[in-house]
Amino acid sequence: MKKILLILCAAGCIAAAQTTVPKGATQVTPGTYRYTDAHGAKWIYRVTPFGVARMRDEVKPAAETKPTPFGTVSAAAQQNADAARPEAPPPAPLKATDAGNSVSFERVTPFGVEKWQTLKTDLDSTEQAAWDRQRARDAK
């Protein structure tokens, strides 16, 4: 019986301590209210599924923002993200071999050696640079 009485008493104390939207608060948006108390402190009250949440109404200086495809980001957050981003490692060296009208390439990857052939007329910029380096080495 004492346990039940203790639980009911605790539940009553919690119910009494719950925050409610005070009378005189002005509704800003549905579920959000502004209120200035007797001491001049400004408060925002939000009605949530878990009850009413109260927080100080503080005016923060507008931060410089930068638009991104995922929304706006503050410039400070973007600088922190750029500083934390590690530099990409250089690509693995390509070994190029002449194969008539095409060039054979080899590159060591974590999964083994990657091999492919490309026509000399269809080389992309990376393959062309590797082919030029190989020809310069062979000329020496």
Helices and strands as residue ranges (DSSP letters): H 2-17, E 26-29, E 32-36, E 42-48, E 51-56, E 65-68, E 71-74, H 75-84, E 95-99, E 102-109, E 112-119, G 120-122, H 125-139
